[in-house]
Amino acid sequence: MNGIWHKAAKSSLDDKDGITAVVRTTHPLDNWDSLRGAPSGRAEDELRCALQIAPAVYDHPLVSLCLKRSLDVVNAAERDQRWNTWWAPVRDVEHGRLLSIGLLARAWLYDTEIDATALVQAGIEILRGALGERPSWTELAQCEYLDGIQLLIIARRLNEAQGKLQMRRKFRRIETHYAWNADLIRLLLDDYKDGKSLKQHFDLYFDQIRNPSFEASQTNLHVGTIFGVPFLRLRLALIRWIYIERQPVAGNWRNIIAQIGY
């Protein structure tokens, strides 16, 4: 897998068309005052760039630069009054996404623990927004809902995550992704002392998601249409580190990210 990631990173670092060119020619706050849509996507774009490089070349200077650029967007957005105007109709889901990206990028950049209280807030906002702010219960809203569930898992709020997942709405077309998450929570709650069933359940799925080629075709026969694959990889790497490796997050971000590319 590491060789595949090195090949993908080499393509991403192309001086003419890759991330190097992007950071050279753009600033994350370009045209900020005229931004009509919520800025969570901008913050995600920068973190996505870091995630394209780090599994293969963790110490590449663009990794820390992209994390800082992501935080530039988060910091500017947190002070922005448009959450009460233009962005108000999708405030919960988009602010939750922004908050979660900021928490993950900041902890990664400074090699620290993630603020669990704030991560729970981000997860709850995403859950509430996915249910109430998206125009329909499409794959996007369903994926966002499961994103929020995984944030609760990372924050070690397993009972709350299980409760939020037990709902009447159906997760059609991402049923495999939903079922895997439901089984994961069950294993974490019921079979955690054993660990063997948990590791088998987790790694078989993680091996699919962490493969760079998975993102090339987001519609996967075994998984379904999943949005935000790079961030899914990061969340799964954190979950694996916390519950399978059973190690602290602080001081171990290099090893956490290495799980994606090993």
Secondary structure, 3 states (H helix, E strand, C coil): CHHHHHHHHHHHCCCCCCHHHHHHHCCCCCCHHHCCCCCHHHHHHHHHHHHHHCCCCCCCHHHHHHHHHHHHHHHHHHCCHHHHCCCHHHHHHHHHHHHHHHHHHHHHHHCCCCCHHHHHHHHHHHHHHHHHCCCCCCHHHHHHHHHHHHHHHHCCCHHHHHHHHCCCCCCCCCHHHHHHHHHHHHHHHHCCCCCHHHHHHHHHHHHHHHCHHHHHCCEECCCEECCCHHHHHHHHHHHHHHHHHCCCCCCCHHHHHHHHHC
